[in-house]
C-alpha cells in the first residue's frame, strides 16, 4: 500500500528547532572546498544546522548556483518557510555566464559572495595582502595560478581540505582587513582581479549570534 504524503504540520514537527537568529542558506559553486570551509565555520561558532544550511549547487557554474538557490527558496516558500538571507558563493574564473549570474542577484534576499579569480584568493589573504592580478599563463588558468600561490603559503592545501577553517582561523581578522582593502581598491579602479566578497559572508556569520 503506498505511503501517504506527510502533512505540512507533520513536516513542521519533524524540523529541528531553530535558534533565535537568522536562518541562512549558503549555496556554493564548489562541491568540496567551500562547503567544507563554511561547515567548519558553522561548527566553530556553534551555529545551528537548523539555522545555517550549506549546500553545493546542482551545477558547477555561477548561473547554476543562482538558479539552484532560487529553487530552494521557492521550495521553502511552498512549505510556508523562508530564509532571512541567501548567499551564492561562486568564482569569476573563466565562466562565460558569470555576468549573467551576477545580474540575477540582489533580488530579494539573495546576496553574492563572489571571488576574482577564485575562492582561494580569500584563503590567500589570510597570509598577506596583495592585489597582483592573476591571468592565464603557460596553459594555466588564473584560478589555477591563484591556487598555486596559496599552496606556496600552505603546502598541504588541496581541494576539500579538512580542517581548513581551523588552520586559518588565527589569521581571520587579518584576512578580513586585507579583503576589505582589496575590495575598496577594486571598486576605486574598476578592476576586481583579484578581490573577493567572501569576507562579508564570514563577518555576517561570525557575528550572527550577537545580533
Secondary structure by P-SEA (a helix, b strand, c coil): cccccccaaaaaaacccccccbbbbbbbccccaaaaaaaaaaaaaccccccbbbbbcccccaaaaaaaaaaaaaaaaaacccccbbbbbbbcccccaaaaaaaaccccccccccccccaaaaaaaacccccccccccccccaaaaaaaaaaaacccccccccccccccccaaaaaaaaaaaaaaaaaaccccccccaaaaaaaaaaacccc
